[in-house]
Amino acid sequence: KDKFLEKINFLIIILILFFSQNLYAENIYEKIYNYNEGLRNSSANFIQTNHKDVQEGVVYFGDKRIKIDYKKPRNLTIILSEKKGMYINHELEETEFFLTKKSYIKIFFDIFKKENYIKNMNIKQLDNRVEISEKNKLDNNFFNIKLVYENDPIKLRLLEIISDDEKIQMGFFDHKFEKFFDDSFFSMIDPYLN
């Protein structure tokens, strides 16, 4: 009888640990998803680095689009939607359009808009931060995406993209929430059309 009770107690402890881990993981995924959803109508300053440059600017999160304004060292704007993007070089007064559907940009929209997508990503909680990451292959190119969030409160701090030939890091700070942008703010109409 005592052996049986010991086994039952051990089984109960294992089940409690298992379910508490699952609940904790679900809680983190839910927190990150809710935070990402709350990024709509917000902005953050950023510093972006790669093997050649350091760039500064502001990223704006709209309902269906993201606008990235680079201020230093060049004045550039990139507007992204789930299917297409627009690159504007203000110094040269040039605009280019491109598809985002088959690029890692599409994955960011999945991360920020689809709750179940995050649940399939790798997640690590370390001290005061949470890291979610994923390895991907698009058009025979492999790359890793990692997002780092400050924990308690959840706040996006770092985006890292590593491909075969490049490493890009974008650090975020000075988050501003509850900004309201009119539709023209995220417009994909060439501003230099004559």
Secondary structure, 3 states (H helix, E strand, C coil): CHHHHHHHHHHHHHHHHHHHHHHHHHHHHHHHHHHHHHCCCEEEEEEEECCCCEEEEEEEECCCCEEEEEEECCCEEEEECCCEEEEEECCCCEEEEEECCCCHHHHHHHHHHCHHHHHCCEEEEECCEEEEEEEEEECCEEEEEEEEEECCCCEEEEEEEEECCCEEEEEEEEEECCCCCCHHHHCCCCCCCC
